[in-house]
C-alpha cells in the first residue's frame, strides 16, 4: 500500500506553511492543505469518481490545484491537468483522448469548460467542488506504488501530444531523489510560475519541496517585476525559471536593485540556457545553474554545485543518487568522453507508460532504458552537457550541426535578444540552417555573419538569418520551433513562386 505522505506531514507539522498564493498572499498550512484535499476527495467519491478514473483539470495555477492533486491520491483517481492555452479543437482532442470521468475548472476557464459539455462529461468549478453540504465522509482508497497518480500531456512541439502516465513510484522517487541529491530541507521556499499542466510546475520543485516540508509560492501570469518582488518578499531560497523568463528578469531594471540575499541558487530548465544569462548572474555574484529533465523521467536527473556550474557553463552535472544515465552512438555503442550521442535514462522515477499508446511506449522505453531523444556529451570529469534535440540536429553537406551551439554564438552579439536555429530541406546541401533572432535595434546581417565566423566554423554559420520583434513561444515559454519551421518553409515556397 502506498502511504499518504502529505497526510503524515500534516500530522507531524500541522502549522507549518505549505502554500502561499502569490497574488492574494493567502497562506495554507499543511493541515489546511490536507483538509482541503479530504474535502475534494469526498466530493469525488460522492460523484462516483474512484480508483483509476481520470479527473481533468482546466485551471490556472492555484492553491486549489494542489488540493485536488492530493485529493486524487486519497481516492486513487488520476490528476490530469491540461493546457488552457490550447485552442478549443486541441482541448476537445485531449478530452477525447483522456476519457475522463470529471472536469474541474476555475473562474478563468469557465468558458473553455463548455467545450466539454458535448462529451457528456460532468463539469464543475472548484467553488462547487469545495461545497461541504451534502458531502459524505471520505472512504480512503488503497493504492500501490505502481498505480497512476497523474497524467501529463507532453508539449506536442514535435507532434501530437501524448499522455505520460506517472505512477506514485514515478512521482515519489523523483521527489526522494531531488530532496536527497540536492539537499532540500524544511527551510526551502520556492516560487512556482511554471504552469501546473507541465511537469516543471508540479514535479521539478513543488512536490519535492512539499515532501521536504518547505513552502511553495504559487503564482500565475509571469512578469519579471512581480517575480522579483515575490522572490524578495517571501525570502525564496531556490527557484526554477525557463531561459525566456530569465531573459526578462535580467533585462528588467529592478534586477540590479534587489539583493536576492535569501536565494541559494537560481535554476534554469526547459531548454539550454544562453551564456549571457550566466554572465548576468555572475556579475551579481549570484549562484546560477542549469538542470535537465523531461516529463517521462522525473523531470530531475542531474545535480551540479553552483561553483562547478560557474566553471563549466552549460553543464547539468552528474547523475543524481537514484538514477542511471548513459550516452549511446548511432551504432548503439556507449559514447566515449566528448563524443555526442543520445541520452538514455533509467530509474524508478521513469513514467509508467503513454496512455493507451503501447507502440509509443515501446519506442520510448527499450530494455528498461528511456530514449530521451536528446543529444548529449560528457567530459573527463563525468559532467554531462545537453547538446540539443536529436530531431533538431541539422545535417548539411554531410556535417552535423547542433542548433544550441549556433544560438549561443548568436546571443553573444549585442543586438540579439533571442535566437533559434532550425533546419529545412535544401536541394544542394540536404538541409540548411536558418536562424531567427529577435532584436531591440536594427541588425546588419552581413556584420552579424562576420561576427559568427569568428566563433564558428564556416559551415555552421546559418545560410539565412531572419529578424523579428519577438520569437513565437509555446505555453511553457519555450521558443516554438515548429512554428518557425512552418514559417521558414512558407518563406521558401513564396520565394520559389516569385521566381
C-alpha positions in Angstrom: 0.0 0.0 0.0 1.3 3.5 -0.9 1.3 5.7 2.2 -0.2 9.2 2.1 2.9 11.3 2.9 1.0 14.5 2.7 -1.3 13.4 5.5 1.7 12.2 7.5 3.3 15.6 7.1 0.1 17.4 8.1 0.0 15.2 11.3 3.7 15.8 12.1 3.9 19.6 11.3 0.3 20.8 11.1 1.0 24.5 11.5 4.0 24.8 9.1 3.2 26.8 6.0 2.8 24.7 2.9 1.4 27.1 0.2 1.1 30.8 -0.4 -0.9 32.5 -3.1 1.4 34.9 -4.8 -1.4 37.3 -5.7 -3.7 37.3 -2.7 -1.0 36.3 -0.2 -3.4 33.7 1.3 -1.5 31.0 3.2 -2.3 27.4 3.8 -0.7 25.3 6.5 0.0 21.6 5.9 -3.1 20.8 7.9 -5.2 23.2 5.8 -3.9 21.7 2.6 -4.6 18.1 3.8 -8.1 19.2 5.0 -8.9 20.7 1.6 -7.7 17.6 -0.1 -10.0 15.5 2.1 -12.9 17.8 1.2 -12.3 17.5 -2.5 -11.7 13.7 -2.2 -15.1 13.3 -0.6 -16.7 15.3 -3.5 -15.0 13.0 -6.0 -16.4 9.9 -4.2 -19.8 11.4 -4.0 -19.8 11.7 -7.8 -18.5 8.1 -8.3 -15.0 9.2 -9.3 -12.8 6.5 -8.0 -9.6 4.5 -8.5 -8.1 4.8 -12.0 -10.7 7.4 -13.1 -9.2 10.5 -14.8 -10.0 13.9 -13.3 -9.4 16.5 -16.0 -8.3 19.9 -14.7 -8.6 23.0 -16.8 -7.3 25.8 -14.5 -4.6 28.3 -13.9 -2.0 27.8 -11.2 -3.6 28.0 -7.7 -3.6 26.5 -4.2 -6.7 24.6 -5.2 -4.7 22.7 -7.8 -2.5 21.2 -5.1 -5.5 20.3 -3.0 -7.0 18.4 -5.9 -3.7 16.7 -6.7 -3.6 15.2 -3.1 -7.4 14.5 -3.2 -6.7 12.3 -6.2 -4.2 10.4 -4.0 -6.9 9.7 -1.4 -9.3 8.3 -3.9 -6.9 6.6 -6.3 -8.1 8.9 -9.1 -5.7 10.3 -11.8 -4.9 14.0 -11.8 -4.9 15.2 -15.5 -4.1 18.9 -15.9 -4.4 20.2 -19.4 -3.1 23.3 -21.1 -5.8 26.0 -21.0 -3.8 28.0 -23.6 -4.7 25.4 -26.3 -7.3 26.0 -29.0 -10.8 24.7 -28.5 -10.1 22.0 -31.0 -7.0 20.9 -29.2 -8.7 20.8 -25.8 -11.5 18.8 -27.3 -9.0 16.3 -28.6 -7.4 15.9 -25.2 -10.8 15.4 -23.6 -11.5 12.7 -26.1 -8.1 11.1 -25.6 -8.1 11.1 -21.8 -11.6 9.7 -21.4 -12.2 11.5 -18.1 -14.9 11.0 -15.5 -15.0 14.6 -14.4 -13.7 18.0 -15.4 -12.9 20.7 -12.8 -12.4 24.3 -14.0 -11.8 27.7 -12.4 -13.1 31.2 -12.9 -10.6 31.8 -15.7 -11.6 28.8 -17.7 -15.4 28.5 -17.3 -15.9 29.4 -21.0 -13.4 26.9 -22.1 -15.0 24.2 -20.0 -18.2 24.5 -22.1 -16.3 22.6 -24.8 -16.5 19.5 -22.7 -20.3 19.6 -22.4 -20.6 17.9 -25.8 -18.6 15.0 -24.4 -21.4 14.2 -21.8 -18.9 15.0 -19.1 -19.7 16.3 -15.6 -18.1 19.7 -15.3 -17.8 21.6 -12.0 -15.9 24.6 -10.8 -13.5 24.5 -7.8 -16.0 26.5 -5.9 -18.8 23.9 -6.5 -16.4 21.0 -5.6 -15.4 22.7 -2.4 -19.0 23.0 -1.1 -19.3 20.9 2.1 -23.1 20.5 2.3 -24.3 17.0 1.4 -20.7 15.6 1.3 -20.4 12.1 2.8 -17.4 11.1 5.0 -14.4 10.1 3.0 -13.7 6.4 2.5 -10.0 6.0 1.8 -8.9 4.0 -1.2 -5.8 1.8 -1.1 -3.3 2.3 -3.9 0.0 0.7 -4.7 3.2 2.4 -5.9 2.5 1.2 -9.4 -0.9 2.8 -9.7 -1.2 6.0 -11.7 -1.3 9.3 -9.8 -1.1 11.9 -12.6 -1.1 12.1 -16.4 0.7 15.0 -18.0 0.4 15.6 -21.7 3.7 16.2 -23.4 4.2 19.6 -25.0 3.4 18.4 -28.5 6.0 20.7 -30.2 7.3 17.8 -32.3 4.0 16.1 -32.9 0.7 15.1 -31.3 0.6 15.3 -27.5 0.8 12.0 -25.6 -0.4 11.4 -22.1 2.6 10.5 -20.0 1.2 8.4 -17.0 3.2 9.0 -13.8 2.7 6.4 -11.0 3.2 7.0 -7.3 6.6 5.4 -7.8 7.5 7.8 -10.5 6.5 11.0 -8.7 7.7 10.0 -5.2 11.1 8.6 -6.4 11.7 11.8 -8.3 10.9 13.7 -5.1 13.1 11.4 -2.9 15.9 11.7 -5.4 15.7 15.5 -5.6 15.4 16.0 -1.8 18.4 13.8 -1.2 20.6 14.8 -4.1 20.0 18.5 -3.9 19.9 18.7 -0.1 16.5 20.2 0.2 15.1 20.8 3.8 12.2 22.4 5.6 13.8 25.8 5.2 13.2 25.9 1.5 10.8 28.3 -0.1 10.3 28.3 -3.9 8.3 30.3 -6.4 6.2 28.3 -8.9 5.4 30.3 -12.1 5.8 27.3 -14.4 2.3 26.1 -15.3 0.9 23.2 -13.3 -0.2 21.4 -16.5 3.6 20.9 -17.1 5.9 18.7 -15.1 8.1 21.7 -14.4 5.3 23.3 -12.4 4.5 20.2 -10.5 7.5 17.8 -10.1 10.6 19.8 -10.6 10.5 21.7 -7.3 6.9 22.0 -5.9 6.3 18.4 -4.9 9.9 17.7 -3.7 9.8 20.9 -1.5 6.4 19.9 -0.1 7.7 16.5 0.7 10.7 18.1 2.4 8.3 20.3 4.4 9.1 23.6 2.7 6.9 26.3 1.3 5.7 26.8 -2.3 4.6 30.3 -3.5 2.0 29.7 -6.3 1.9 32.3 -9.0 0.3 32.9 -12.4 0.8 35.2 -15.3 4.6 35.8 -15.2 6.1 39.2 -15.2 9.7 40.0 -14.2 8.9 42.7 -11.7 6.3 40.7 -10.0 8.6 37.6 -9.9 11.5 39.6 -8.4 9.1 41.1 -5.8 7.9 37.7 -4.7 11.4 36.3 -4.5 12.3 39.2 -2.2 9.2 39.4 -0.1 9.0 35.7 0.7 12.7 35.2 1.0 12.8 32.3 -1.5 15.8 30.0 -1.3 15.6 28.2 -4.6 13.7 28.9 -7.8 13.3 27.4 -11.3 12.6 29.5 -14.4 13.0 28.8 -18.1 15.5 30.9 -20.2 12.9 33.2 -21.6 11.8 34.2 -18.1 15.5 34.7 -17.1 15.9 37.0 -20.2 13.0 39.1 -19.0 14.4 39.2 -15.4 18.0 40.2 -16.1 16.9 42.9 -18.6 14.4 44.4 -16.1 15.8 47.5 -14.2 14.6 46.0 -10.9 17.1 43.1 -11.2 20.0 45.3 -10.4 18.3 46.9 -7.4 17.4 43.7 -5.4 20.0 41.8 -3.4 18.4 38.3 -3.5 20.2 37.5 -0.2 18.0 34.6 0.6 18.3 32.8 -2.7 20.8 29.9 -2.5 20.6 29.1 -6.2 18.7 30.1 -9.4 17.9 27.1 -11.6 17.2 27.1 -15.3 15.4 24.4 -17.2 13.2 23.6 -20.2 15.9 24.5 -22.8 19.7 25.1 -22.9 20.4 28.5 -21.3 22.3 31.2 -23.2 25.7 32.2 -21.8 24.8 35.8 -21.4 22.4 34.9 -18.6 25.1 33.1 -16.8 27.2 36.3 -17.1 24.4 38.5 -15.7 24.2 36.3 -12.6 28.0 36.0 -12.3 28.3 39.8 -12.3 25.9 40.0 -9.4 27.7 37.1 -7.5 24.5 35.1 -7.6 24.6 31.2 -7.8 23.1 30.0 -11.1 23.0 26.6 -12.7 21.1 24.5 -15.3 19.1 21.4 -14.9 17.8 18.8 -17.3 14.6 16.7 -17.4 11.6 15.6 -19.2 8.1 14.6 -18.3 8.8 11.0 -18.8 11.8 11.0 -16.4 11.2 12.9 -13.2 11.9 15.5 -14.5 15.0 15.8 -12.4 18.1 13.7 -13.3 21.3 15.6 -12.6 23.0 17.7 -9.9 25.8 20.3 -10.2 27.1 22.5 -7.5 26.9 26.2 -8.4 30.6 26.7 -8.1 31.1 23.9 -10.7 28.4 25.3 -12.9 30.2 28.7 -12.9 33.4 26.9 -14.2 31.5 24.6 -16.6 28.8 26.7 -18.1 26.2 24.7 -19.9 26.8 21.5 -17.9 24.0 19.9 -16.0 26.4 18.0 -13.8 26.4 14.4 -12.8 23.5 11.8 -12.4 21.6 12.0 -9.1 21.8 9.4 -6.4 18.9 7.1 -7.6 19.0 7.1 -11.4 21.3 6.0 -14.2 22.2 7.7 -17.4 24.3 6.8 -20.4 25.1 8.2 -23.9 24.9 5.9 -26.9 26.1 6.5 -30.5 24.0 5.8 -33.6 25.6 2.3 -33.6 24.2 1.6 -30.2 27.6 1.7 -28.5 28.3 3.7 -25.4 29.9 7.0 -26.3 33.3 8.0 -25.2 34.4 11.2 -23.5 33.5 14.2 -25.6 31.5 12.1 -28.0 28.0 13.2 -28.8 25.2 10.7 -28.7 21.6 10.1 -27.5 21.0 10.4 -23.7 19.3 7.3 -22.1 17.9 7.3 -18.6 16.9 4.5 -16.2 15.4 4.6 -12.7 12.3 4.4 -10.5 11.4 8.0 -11.4 10.5 7.0 -15.0 7.0 7.3 -16.3 4.7 4.2 -16.3 3.5 4.5 -20.0 1.9 6.6 -22.6 -1.9 6.4 -22.0 -3.4 3.8 -24.3 -0.4 4.0 -26.7 1.6 0.8 -26.4 3.5 1.5 -29.6 4.8 4.9 -28.5 5.7 3.4 -25.1 7.7 0.6 -26.7 9.6 3.0 -28.9 10.4 5.3 -25.9 11.5 2.5 -23.5 13.8 -0.2 -24.7 15.4 -2.8 -22.5 14.5 -0.7 -19.4 16.1 2.5 -20.8 14.2 5.6 -21.7 15.4 7.0 -25.0 15.1 10.7 -24.5 15.7 12.0 -28.0 18.2 14.5 -26.6 21.8 14.6 -27.7 24.4 14.9 -25.0 28.1 14.5 -24.2 30.2 14.1 -21.1 33.6 15.5 -20.2 36.6 13.8 -18.5 35.2 14.6 -15.0 31.9 12.8 -15.7 29.9 16.0 -16.1 27.2 16.0 -18.7 26.2 18.6 -21.3 22.9 18.7 -23.3 23.7 19.5 -26.9 20.2 19.6 -28.4 17.3 17.5 -29.6 18.1 14.6 -31.9 15.3 15.7 -34.2 16.7 19.2 -34.3 20.2 18.2 -35.4 20.9 19.5 -38.9 22.9 17.5 -41.4 24.2 19.9 -44.0 26.6 18.7 -46.6 27.3 15.7 -44.5 28.2 17.8 -41.4 26.3 17.5 -38.1 25.2 20.9 -36.9 23.7 21.4 -33.4 21.5 24.5 -33.1 22.4 25.2 -29.5 26.0 26.0 -30.3 24.9 28.4 -33.0 22.3 30.0 -30.8 24.8 30.7 -28.1 27.1 32.4 -30.6 24.2 34.5 -31.9 23.3 35.6 -28.4 26.8 36.9 -27.9 26.0 39.6 -30.5 24.9 42.7 -28.6 21.9 43.5 -30.7 20.4 39.9 -30.4 17.8 39.3 -27.7 16.7 35.8 -28.6 17.8 33.2 -31.1 16.6 30.0 -32.6 18.2 27.9 -35.3 16.3 25.3 -37.4 17.0 23.1 -40.3 14.9 22.9 -43.5 15.3 20.8 -46.6 17.7 22.1 -49.3 18.3 20.6 -52.8 22.1 21.2 -52.7 23.0 20.6 -49.1 20.3 18.1 -48.0 19.5 20.6 -45.2 20.4 24.1 -44.5 20.4 26.1 -41.2 18.1 29.0 -40.8 18.3 31.4 -37.9 15.5 33.5 -36.4 16.5 36.3 -34.0 14.6 39.0 -32.1 16.3 42.3 -31.6 15.7 45.7 -29.9 17.5 47.5 -32.7 18.5 47.3 -36.4 20.7 44.4 -37.2 23.1 44.4 -40.2 23.0 40.7 -41.3 26.4 40.9 -43.0 28.1 42.2 -39.9 26.3 39.5 -37.8 27.6 36.8 -40.1 31.1 38.1 -40.0 30.8 38.1 -36.2 29.7 34.4 -36.2 32.6 33.4 -38.5 34.9 34.5 -35.7 33.2 32.0 -33.3 32.1 29.1 -35.6 33.3 27.0 -38.5 32.0 28.5 -41.8 29.6 25.6 -42.4 27.9 26.3 -39.0 27.0 29.9 -39.9 23.3 30.0 -40.8 22.7 30.5 -44.5 19.6 32.6 -43.8 19.0 34.9 -40.8 15.6 36.5 -40.2 15.0 39.3 -37.8 11.7 39.7 -35.9 10.5 41.7 -32.9 9.6 38.5 -30.9 10.0 34.8 -31.4 6.9 32.6 -31.0 6.6 30.7 -27.7 5.0 27.5 -26.5 2.7 27.5 -23.5 5.6 27.0 -21.1 7.8 29.8 -22.5 10.0 27.7 -24.9 10.7 29.0 -28.4 8.2 27.3 -30.7 10.4 25.7 -33.3 7.5 24.0 -35.1 6.1 27.4 -36.0 9.5 28.6 -37.1 9.9 25.6 -39.4 6.5 26.2 -40.9 7.4 29.9 -41.3 10.7 29.1 -43.0 9.1 26.6 -45.4 6.4 29.1 -46.3 9.1 31.7 -47.0 10.9 29.3 -49.3 7.7 28.5 -51.1 6.9 32.2 -51.6 10.4 32.8 -52.9 10.1 29.9 -55.4 6.7 31.2 -56.6 8.2 34.6 -57.1 10.9 33.1 -59.2 
